[in-house]
Amino acid sequence: MDGLQILKRKRLVSKETVDQFLGLAVANVSDSMSRMFAGGAKLRPMHSGAPMAGPALTVRTRPGDNLFIHKAISMAVPGDVIVVDGGGDLTNALIGEIMSHMAAVKGLGGFVINGSIRDAKALKANSFPVFALGVTHRGPYKDGPGEINTKISIDGMVIEPGDLIIGDDDGCLCVPFDSCSIVYQATQAKTRAEKKMIADITAGAYSDAWVDEALNRIGCHREI
């Protein structure tokens, strides 16, 4: 029944893939996906800043209710990132210190919450990755309905169960299961290009001729 179901993941990214992406800058991965995909600029790290990467275990819940998030924690396996679409509502917190600690003890990869958290000070003091939209002291309800392991979206970013979820200080990104290999290769190339650019700038060998070329292309009137 839609709105009240718990499904099995049919596939998930490998640990090798997770390990490959864990050291990459989310901004570079985003550039390698044409800068078209994001979980929204308001989805911010609520922890001490450790990077995040892992296969998505998705949850859809009504705003302010965390019954199905508790079930997701009990189902999750080490490395999983629990991604929750709580409708973007900030009225009631969906997780806090206790649920974060439960997930960390199980060895999960983190939380992405399209909604609020609480116990912000405790979460900020720890490295366990938690990304969310906001903070409120008001606690959650535990009545449902909800879904686990169905397709969800956060601010236009579609997440399917088993997709790769990554995060750092710049925010969160979903890399679709079938795109991981090509995105990884493109990100490696992007990272190498940026390192060379920084080296050229340091050595005084960087050329910004492309700026004038771009201005000419768009027909910019210039007196200098």
Secondary structure as the mmCIF struct_conf table of DSSP 4:
data_model
#
loop_
_struct_conf.conf_type_id
_struct_conf.id
_struct_conf.beg_label_comp_id
_struct_conf.beg_label_asym_id
_struct_conf.beg_label_seq_id
_struct_conf.end_label_comp_id
_struct_conf.end_label_asym_id
_struct_conf.end_label_seq_id
TURN_TY1_P TURN_TY1_P1 ASP A 2 GLY A 3
STRN STRN1 LEU A 4 ILE A 6
BEND BEND1 LYS A 10 LYS A 10
HELX_RH_AL_P HELX_RH_AL_P1 LYS A 15 LEU A 22
TURN_TY1_P TURN_TY1_P2 GLY A 23 GLY A 23
BEND BEND2 LEU A 24 LEU A 24
HELX_RH_AL_P HELX_RH_AL_P2 VAL A 26 ASP A 31
TURN_TY1_P TURN_TY1_P3 SER A 32 ARG A 35
BEND BEND3 GLY A 39 GLY A 39
TURN_TY1_P TURN_TY1_P4 ALA A 41 LYS A 42
STRN STRN2 ARG A 44 PRO A 45
BEND BEND4 HIS A 47 SER A 48
STRN STRN3 MET A 52 THR A 61
TURN_TY1_P TURN_TY1_P5 PRO A 63 GLY A 64
STRN STRN4 ASP A 65 ASP A 65
HELX_RH_AL_P HELX_RH_AL_P3 LEU A 67 MET A 75
TURN_TY1_P TURN_TY1_P6 PRO A 78 GLY A 79
STRN STRN5 VAL A 81 ASP A 85
TURN_TY1_P TURN_TY1_P7 GLY A 87 GLY A 88
BEND BEND5 THR A 91 ASN A 92
STRN STRN6 ALA A 93 ILE A 95
HELX_RH_AL_P HELX_RH_AL_P4 GLU A 97 VAL A 105
TURN_TY1_P TURN_TY1_P8 LYS A 106 GLY A 107
STRN STRN7 GLY A 110 ILE A 117
HELX_RH_AL_P HELX_RH_AL_P5 ALA A 120 LYS A 124
TURN_TY1_P TURN_TY1_P9 ALA A 125 ALA A 125
BEND BEND6 ASN A 126 ASN A 126
BEND BEND7 PHE A 128 PHE A 128
STRN STRN8 VAL A 130 VAL A 135
BEND BEND8 HIS A 137 HIS A 137
HELX_LH_PP_P HELX_LH_PP_P1 ARG A 138 PRO A 140
STRN STRN9 TYR A 141 TYR A 141
STRN STRN10 GLY A 146 ILE A 148
BEND BEND9 ASN A 149 THR A 150
STRN STRN11 ILE A 152 ILE A 154
TURN_TY1_P TURN_TY1_P10 ASP A 155 GLY A 156
STRN STRN12 MET A 157 ILE A 159
TURN_TY1_P TURN_TY1_P11 PRO A 161 GLY A 162
STRN STRN13 LEU A 164 ASP A 168
TURN_TY1_P TURN_TY1_P12 ASP A 169 ASP A 170
STRN STRN14 GLY A 171 VAL A 175
HELX_RH_3T_P HELX_RH_3T_P1 PHE A 177 SER A 179
HELX_RH_AL_P HELX_RH_AL_P6 CYS A 180 ALA A 203
TURN_TY1_P TURN_TY1_P13 GLY A 204 GLY A 204
HELX_RH_AL_P HELX_RH_AL_P7 ALA A 209 ARG A 217
TURN_TY1_P TURN_TY1_P14 ILE A 218 GLY A 219
#
